[in-house]
Amino acid sequence: MPRFSVIIPLYNKEEDFPSTLKSVMSQTFKDFEVIIVNDGSTDNSLAVAESIKDGRIKIYSKENEGLAATRNYAVAKATSENVVWIDADDYWLPWHLENIDAILAKFPDAMWFSTAHEVKYNTKLKRRIITPFSDMTEDWIGQVNFFEYSLADSAAHPSSVGFKKRFFQSLGGHNTNITFSEDTDLWIRAALKAPLAFSNKVSAVINLDSNNRLNHSSLKSRIYPDFDLYDKEAETNPALKQYLNVHRYSIAIQYKLAGDKANFEKYKSKLILEGLNAKQKLLLSLPRQVLIKSKAFKEFLHQSGFYFSTYR
């Protein structure tokens, strides 16, 4: 049985996937299998996967069902007790699995675990995630309250996180009714059950400058997590309450940008304004056209190599 099962959901990523797979197969830690699930790709993604000959790679194909169902399917095929994920347009640094292994060496009973990661926006802008871990040394490994450490950037990302297979399945896996931010819903359910074991060493890169990135999808086609399901728990869990508040703010802004007044008001009505910073409150109050211009200016800054966020 391998130490890790690497899960790669694959859908129409023929241009970016070769770099992703190369980063996995170039890991310094070699005891792993790769589970690639082709989710009904209509381009040459499957041919790219089949062109790499390595006994550790297992390829499955099925009809298109979406990311959540594909990850669940892949985990079911995994033979290791530890499953780790990477999206087919992101990439790992050579020591990522070594980094994960160091977490489990310190916390062998950890139910879920993650590493620090970088976000690549374009050729001019790449940044480390913003968390309270930033003040700690790179070799720091510890167990933390996920909600407290994920208010600016998430301490877990689909390309940096791993689970004990039995824990993932005990949670019911991904909710297949959710089509956007399905990982956020899973993180909430996981964090309510167990602390996150985290390494402060960067070993994964989230490539926002890729082709066919999921966040390019239409807002109308998105089904977000139902955060109302966690409100009762949040009454006695301040960290969860603030985490939900930040995510509701984010979705409210997206609906306002899209001109969907009804959904904007729905999410805004559930916000705790005292839990938002001055920049967030300002954006909520701006007229839509001014908000659109503000978003365009932020994207201009990012393209110029300057990072701006309302989450800090």
C-alpha positions in Angstrom: 0.0 0.0 0.0 1.5 3.4 -1.0 1.9 6.2 1.6 -0.2 8.5 -0.5 -2.9 8.4 -3.1 -2.7 11.6 -5.3 -6.1 12.6 -6.6 -6.3 14.5 -9.9 -9.7 15.3 -11.4 -9.3 16.0 -15.1 -11.6 18.0 -17.3 -10.5 19.9 -20.5 -7.0 20.9 -19.2 -4.8 19.6 -22.0 -2.7 22.8 -22.0 -2.0 23.0 -18.3 -2.2 19.4 -17.2 1.3 18.3 -18.5 3.0 20.7 -16.1 0.7 19.5 -13.2 1.4 15.9 -13.8 5.2 16.5 -14.2 5.2 18.3 -10.9 3.6 15.2 -9.2 5.9 12.7 -10.9 9.0 14.8 -9.9 8.3 14.6 -6.2 11.3 13.8 -4.0 9.0 11.5 -2.0 8.3 8.5 -4.2 5.9 6.3 -2.3 2.6 7.3 -3.9 0.1 6.3 -6.5 -1.8 8.7 -8.8 -5.5 8.4 -9.4 -6.5 10.4 -12.5 -10.2 10.6 -13.2 -11.1 12.0 -16.6 -14.5 13.7 -16.1 -15.8 13.4 -19.7 -13.2 15.7 -21.2 -13.9 16.9 -24.8 -10.3 17.9 -25.6 -7.1 15.9 -25.6 -6.7 15.8 -21.8 -7.1 12.0 -21.6 -4.5 11.4 -24.3 -2.1 13.6 -22.4 -2.6 11.5 -19.3 -2.2 8.3 -21.2 1.1 9.5 -22.7 2.9 9.3 -19.4 4.0 5.8 -18.7 4.5 5.1 -15.0 3.2 2.1 -13.0 2.1 4.4 -10.2 -0.5 6.1 -12.5 -4.1 4.8 -12.7 -6.5 6.4 -15.1 -10.3 6.2 -15.0 -12.8 7.8 -17.3 -16.5 8.5 -16.7 -19.2 10.8 -18.1 -19.1 14.4 -17.0 -20.5 14.9 -13.5 -18.6 17.8 -12.1 -15.7 18.3 -9.7 -17.4 17.2 -6.5 -18.6 13.8 -7.9 -15.2 13.3 -9.6 -13.2 13.8 -6.4 -15.5 11.4 -4.6 -15.1 8.8 -7.3 -11.3 9.1 -7.2 -11.1 8.8 -3.4 -13.1 5.6 -3.7 -10.5 4.2 -6.0 -7.6 5.2 -3.7 -5.7 2.4 -2.0 -3.8 4.5 0.5 -5.2 5.6 3.8 -3.9 9.1 3.0 -5.4 11.0 0.0 -4.0 14.2 -1.3 -5.4 16.4 -4.1 -4.2 18.6 -6.8 -6.2 20.4 -9.5 -5.2 19.7 -13.1 -3.9 23.3 -13.6 -2.0 23.8 -10.4 1.4 22.4 -9.6 3.5 21.2 -6.6 7.0 22.1 -5.7 9.3 19.0 -5.6 9.1 18.7 -1.8 5.3 18.8 -1.4 4.7 15.2 -0.5 7.8 15.3 1.7 6.2 18.3 3.4 2.9 16.4 3.9 4.8 13.4 5.2 6.5 15.6 7.8 3.1 16.7 9.0 1.9 13.1 9.4 5.2 12.2 11.1 4.4 14.8 13.8 0.7 14.2 13.9 0.1 10.6 12.7 -3.5 10.7 13.8 -4.4 13.9 12.0 -7.6 13.5 10.1 -6.9 16.3 7.6 -3.7 18.3 6.8 -2.5 21.0 4.5 0.6 23.1 3.6 1.2 26.7 2.9 0.8 27.6 -0.7 1.4 30.4 -3.2 -1.1 32.0 -5.6 0.1 32.8 -9.1 -2.0 35.5 -10.8 0.2 36.1 -13.8 3.8 36.4 -14.7 4.2 39.6 -12.6 2.3 38.6 -9.5 2.7 35.6 -7.2 2.1 35.8 -3.5 2.1 33.6 -0.4 -1.2 33.1 1.3 -2.2 35.5 4.1 -2.6 33.7 7.4 -1.5 34.1 11.0 1.2 31.5 10.1 3.1 34.3 8.2 4.8 35.3 11.4 6.0 31.8 12.2 9.1 30.1 10.9 8.9 28.1 7.7 9.5 24.8 9.5 6.6 25.3 11.8 4.1 22.4 11.9 1.1 22.5 14.2 -2.6 21.8 14.7 -4.9 24.8 14.4 -8.6 25.9 14.4 -9.2 26.1 10.6 -11.8 28.9 10.9 -9.5 31.3 12.8 -6.7 30.8 10.3 -8.7 31.1 7.1 -10.3 34.6 7.2 -8.0 36.2 4.6 -6.9 33.1 2.7 -8.0 29.6 3.3 -5.4 27.4 5.2 -6.7 24.5 3.0 -6.9 24.5 -0.8 -7.8 21.5 -3.0 -4.2 21.5 -4.3 -2.5 21.7 -0.9 -4.8 19.6 1.3 -5.0 15.9 2.3 -7.4 13.7 4.2 -7.4 10.3 5.9 -9.5 8.4 3.4 -11.8 7.1 6.2 -12.4 10.6 7.5 -13.3 12.0 4.1 -15.7 9.2 3.6 -17.2 9.5 7.1 -18.0 13.2 6.2 -19.9 12.0 3.2 -17.3 13.4 0.8 -18.1 16.4 -1.3 -21.7 17.5 -1.5 -22.4 16.8 -5.2 -25.3 19.3 -5.2 -22.9 22.2 -4.9 -21.3 23.4 -8.1 -19.1 26.2 -6.8 -17.0 26.4 -3.5 -17.8 22.7 -2.8 -14.4 22.6 -1.1 -15.5 25.4 1.3 -18.5 23.3 2.4 -16.2 20.3 3.0 -13.7 22.3 5.0 -16.5 23.5 7.3 -17.7 20.0 8.0 -14.1 18.7 8.5 -13.2 21.6 10.8 -16.2 21.0 13.0 -14.9 17.5 13.6 -11.1 17.8 13.8 -8.3 20.4 13.9 -6.3 21.0 10.8 -2.6 19.9 10.9 -0.6 22.5 9.0 2.9 23.0 7.7 4.0 26.6 7.2 6.4 25.6 4.4 5.1 26.5 0.9 5.0 23.5 -1.4 2.0 24.1 -3.7 1.2 26.8 -6.3 -2.3 27.7 -7.2 -2.2 28.8 -10.9 -4.9 31.4 -11.5 -3.2 32.2 -14.8 -4.4 29.0 -16.4 -6.7 28.1 -19.2 -10.4 27.1 -18.5 -10.1 28.0 -14.8 -13.3 27.1 -13.0 -13.8 30.6 -11.6 -14.4 31.8 -15.1 -17.8 30.2 -15.0 -21.1 32.1 -15.1 -22.5 33.2 -11.8 -25.9 32.0 -12.9 -24.7 28.4 -13.1 -23.2 28.4 -9.6 -24.8 26.6 -6.7 -23.1 27.8 -3.5 -23.0 26.0 -0.2 -25.9 26.6 2.1 -24.2 28.4 5.0 -27.6 28.5 6.9 -27.0 24.9 7.7 -24.2 25.9 10.1 -25.8 28.9 11.8 -26.9 27.0 14.8 -23.4 25.7 15.4 -22.0 29.2 14.8 -24.1 30.5 17.8 -21.6 28.9 20.1 -18.6 29.0 17.8 -17.3 32.6 17.2 -14.6 31.5 14.8 -17.1 29.7 12.6 -19.5 32.7 12.8 -16.8 35.0 11.5 -15.8 32.6 8.8 -19.4 32.3 7.5 -19.7 36.1 7.7 -16.7 36.6 5.4 -17.9 34.1 2.9 -21.4 35.6 2.8 -19.8 39.0 2.2 -17.8 37.5 -0.7 -20.9 36.0 -2.3 -22.9 39.2 -1.8 -20.3 41.2 -3.7 -20.3 38.7 -6.6 -24.1 39.0 -6.9 -24.0 42.8 -6.7 -21.4 42.8 -9.5 -23.7 40.6 -11.6 -26.7 42.9 -11.0 -28.6 40.2 -9.1 -30.2 42.5 -6.6 -32.4 39.8 -5.0 -29.5 37.5 -4.1 -27.3 40.4 -3.1 -29.9 41.6 -0.6 -30.4 38.0 0.6 -26.8 37.6 1.5 -26.3 41.1 2.8 -29.3 40.8 5.2 -27.4 37.9 6.9 -24.2 39.8 7.4 -22.8 40.9 10.7 -21.5 44.3 9.7 -19.5 44.7 12.9 -17.5 41.7 11.7 -16.4 43.4 8.4 -13.5 45.8 7.9 -13.9 49.3 6.5 -13.0 48.3 3.0 -15.6 45.6 3.0 -18.3 47.9 4.3 -17.4 50.5 1.7 -17.7 48.0 -1.2 -21.1 46.8 0.0 -22.4 50.4 -0.1 -21.0 51.4 -3.5 -23.3 51.7 -6.5 -22.9 48.7 -8.8 -21.2 50.7 -11.6 -18.7 52.1 -9.2 -18.1 48.6 -7.8 -17.5 47.3 -11.3 -14.9 50.0 -11.9 -13.3 49.2 -8.6 -13.0 45.5 -9.5 -11.5 46.5 -12.9 -8.9 48.7 -11.1 -8.0 45.8 -8.7 -7.5 43.5 -11.7 -5.3 46.2 -13.3 -3.2 46.3 -10.2 -2.8 42.6 -10.2 -1.8 42.6 -13.9 0.8 45.2 -13.0 2.2 43.1 -10.2 0.6 44.8 -7.2 -1.7 42.8 -4.8 -4.9 44.3 -3.3 -7.5 42.6 -1.2 -10.4 43.6 1.0 -9.7 40.7 3.3 -6.8 42.4 5.2 
